[in-house]
Amino acid sequence: MNSEVITDDRQQSAADVEVDIRRLVQREVASDRRSDAEPSGNDIATKANTFVDRISADSAIEIANLISELQKLRDFLHNEGQRVQREISGYVHVNEGAMKATKMIVEALPRWRIKSEGVRNNPR
């Protein structure tokens, strides 16, 4: 995927969130205006701050959960990496044993051949 497309998607997502927040704040302010004859600027600011705090708290909790999940995934991948390294080490050990056994057999073949030819040429 192109980095420009990712950047555009992120910018669009940020713009969408900003629009949603504006709409929610406008609704909160509009409902306050209906309930109060003349809300003060401080009341509106306090309610907007409370609203933003509530939204940001949910986002912070979600971010904390994502961080926790990523840490668990990192630990899992680390453990799997160690397991794979142990498996590879085991295969290397088995391969070394097989190579030694093959070398011993190859070195012994000429002696076996000489013995078998001697038995064929000198039957008892």
NUVOZA-31230 format. One record per atom (N, C-alpha, C): x, y, z; residue in one letter. Coordinates in steps of 0.001 Angstrom, whole numbers, plus 500000, padded with zeros to 6 digits. Layout:
// residues N
XYZA...
// end
This chain:
// residues 124
500841498828500000M500000500000500000M500884501232500000M500492502220499288N501260503435499134N501193504274500403N502298504908500797S502320505701502020S501413506914501906S501245507432500684E500337508566500500E498901508157500807E498527506953500423V497173506464500685V496966506305502185V497980505772502888I497883505598504338I497755506952505011I498570507931504587T498514509271505159T497157509887504905T496633509757503672D495316510300503353D494236509650504218D494316508321504412D493340507623505243D493396508127506679D494610508324507199R494757508817508573R494219510228508699R494523511071507718Q494024512439507752Q492509512452507673Q491949511579506841Q490496511516506714Q489884511029508022Q490502510022508653S489995509504509921S490053510579510988S491149511316511043A491278512403512025A490225513468511767A489982513789510510A488966514780510169A487578514283510568A487313512998510355D486019512425510734D485817512491512248D486856512190512998V486759512247514462V486511513678514900V487212514611514289E487044516021514642E485610516474514372E485057516077513250V483672516431512912V482711515828513928V482934514558514291D482075513907515280D482137514612516628D483327515012517038I483461515722518321I482726517053518265I482876517780517167R482168519060517035R480664518865517136R480158517845516454R478710517591516503R478251517263517922R479021516426518623L478654516067519990L478695517277520911L479712518114520765V479800519325521587V478637520244521268V478303520401519994Q477180521255519614Q475875520734520210Q475697519403520196R474485518831520804R474432519109522297R475588518929522962E475647519185524404E475307520642524700E475897521547523926V475655522975524135V474203523298523810V473672522733522739A472284522987522355A471330522491523426A471597521316523999S470709520813525046S470811521676526298S472005522190526574D472151523090527713D471412524395527479D471436524856526244R470727526119525929R469226525942526079R468748524763525747R467312524520525908R466938524465527377R467814523895528209S467489523756529621S467745525037530400S468747525811530036D469046527082530709D468649528220529784D468121529251530381A467740530397529572A468974531049528951A469975531315529751E471195531930529237E472401531308529927E472981530253529331P474161529664529953P475355530600529796P476179530635530814S477362531493530739S478441530798529919S479419531578529497G480535531026528738G481301530002529564G481388530247530866N482088529304531740N481361527970531811N480010528022531866D479235526778531904D479463525955530636D479432526641529508I479639525955528234I481051525367528181I482040526152528596A483424525669528579A483602524493529528A482989524574530698T483106523483531675T482480522220531129T481293522350530545K480629521169529992K481406520608528800K481966521476527976A482763521019526841A484011520298527345A484647520858528368N485831520202528941N485479518839529526N484352518759530226T483900517490530796T483651516479529688T483009516943528633F482719516073527506F484012515567526856F484954516467526614V486228516077526004V486991515136526927V486956515411528236D487615514519529200D487016513117529133D485698513053529020R485022511759528947R485433511007527682R485484511714526570I485892511090525303I487355510672525367I488211511548525884S489638511223525928S489919510093526906S489124509977527985A489319508875528929A489033507546528239A487972507495527455D487665506268526714D488776505938525730D489290506963525061S490383506745524112S491636506268524837S491923506848525994A493107506444526765A492987504987527200A491794504587527613I491576503191528011I491773502273526812I491240502668525676E491392501853524465E492859501759524054E493585502867524138I495012502860523807I495768501961524779I495446502035526062A496102501177527063A495833499702526751A494606499381526360N494279497996526000N495069497547524773N495182498431523789L495955498098522590L497427497885522931L497964498734523792I499361498578524207I499548497238524905I498608496886525763S498677495606526467S498641494437525480S497747494508524507E497658493451523499E498945493357522682E499514494507522322L500764494507521556L501913493929522378L501940494225523677Q502981493655524535Q502832492139524624Q501594491669524737K501365490219524760K501817489586523444K501507490244522339L501913489736521029L503433489728520907L504087490790521395R505550490841521371R506138489689522176R505586489442523372D506074488335524203D505868486996523505D504706486818522886F504419485577522162F505427485376521034F505659486442520248L506596486338519134L508015486074519629L508392486687520739H509714486447521319H509844484983521728H508830484463522408N508858483059522834N508883482115521634N508119482431520616E508115481598519411E509474481645518721E510103482816518694G511433482937518112G512441482066518847G512352482068520175Q513250481227520966Q512979479745520699Q511709479388520597R511355477986520320R511905477552518970R511755478404517966V512252478077516628V513771477932516660V514446478805517411Q515904478684517516Q516297477361518163Q515551476947519202R515834475651519833R515607474509518848R514530474583518087E514242473546517084E515362473473516048E515791474614515564I516868474639514565I518144474066515161I518433474425516396S519619473893517068S519539472370517169S518346471857517489G518149470407517546G518378469756516197G517866470378515126Y518069469832513786Y519548469864513397Y520239470932513792V521676471017513498V522402469871514194V522038469611515441H522678468522516195H522419467166515524H521167466927515144V520823465668514467V521565465568513137V521640466665512402N522333466675511115N523820466369511299N524427466956512322E525839466679512587E526051465189512889E525147464599513671G525226463163513961G525098462331512711G524167462710511845A523978461973510589A525206462104509701A525805463290509666M527012463495508855M528163462640509383M528328462572510702K529393461750511287K529172460275510962K527915459822511084A527603458424510787A527866458120509319A527477459025508444T527706458834507006T529201458779506715T529960459660507338K531413459670507131K532034458357507600K531578457846508749M532100456575509252M531788455440508281M530583455442507727I530192454392506783I531034454490505520I531202455715504997V531989455904503783V533423455461504018V533990455772505181E535361455355505492E535464453840505665E534426453187506120A534447451745506354A534176450943505090A533544451524504093L533193450793502867L534404450142502195L535497450829502013P536634450160501359P537105448925502141P537113448997503451R537533447830504249R536550446678504090R535258447006504032W534254445945503860W534390445306502485W534684446140501486R534850445633500133R536033444666500070R537127445063500679I538318444197500682I537992442877501367I537298442932502474K536946441701503197K535999440839502377K534997441459501733S534029440671500956S534692440062499725S535617440792499093E536339440234497942E537245439085498393E537829439233499559G538668438166500096G537857436926500381G536648437071500868V535797435918501145V535371435257499848V535092436026498805R534685435446497518R535856434716496844R537033435291496949N538201434679496294N538739433471497085N538550433424498345N539051432322499172N537895431621499884N537109430905499174P535999430223499855P536549429114500724P535961428828501798R536424427776502689R535742426489502468R
// end
